[in-house]
């Protein structure tokens, strides 16, 4: 299994960036990927994979039982 770092779909935008003095800390979510999804990302790019995840309603809340969006491609 692999992971990809993505901007959160569930956290509000103002929570994803934290000002710390002059610096800004950006928060990302870790999304686990199946091997087929990782290979799809390598061949088609992260944006195409994100579209597939969105189409299938995959959120950034980790669900170990979620559907593999590339298994049948």
N, C-alpha and C positions, 0 to 999 in steps of 0.2 A: 504494500500500500504506500502511496505517496500523498503529499499535501500540496495545496496551493494557498498563497496568501491573497485574500481579496478584501475589498472594502465591504463593510457590513451592510446587509440589506435590512436588518432589523433595528440597529442602533440609530438614533437621530444623528444627523450630520454634525450638529454642534458638540456631540459627545465624542466624535471620532477624531477631533483635533483638540489637543490640550496645549494651551499657552503656558510656557515655563520661562518666565523672563523674556529674553529676546528670541528664544527658541520655540518651535512648535513640535510637539510629539504627535505623530499620526498613528492611530490604532487600526489594526487590520485583524481579520478573523482567519483562522486556520480551517480550511475545508479539506477533509480527507478525500482522496481520489482513488478509484479503482485503477488497476493497471491499464485497462482499455481506455479509460478517460485520460490517463497520463499520455498514452501513445497518441490519442486523438489531439491533445493539446500540442504535442511536439510536431505533429503533421499539419495541423490546421490553425494553430495559434490559440492563445488564451481567450481572446474575445469570442471566437467561435464556440469554445467549450462553455464559456459563461452563458452564451445564448441558449445552448442545450440545457444547461442547469436551470436557467430561468423558465424555459418552456415546460420543463417537468416539475416546476414548483419547488426545486431544491433550495432550501434556505441556508443561512449560515449557522443555524443551530444544528449541532452535530447529531446525526441520527445514524447509528451503526447499522440499521436495518433498511436504509434508503435504497432506492432503485439505482442501478448502474446505468447511466444514461447512454453509454456507448456499447453496451454488451451486444446489442443486435445490429450494430452498424457494420 
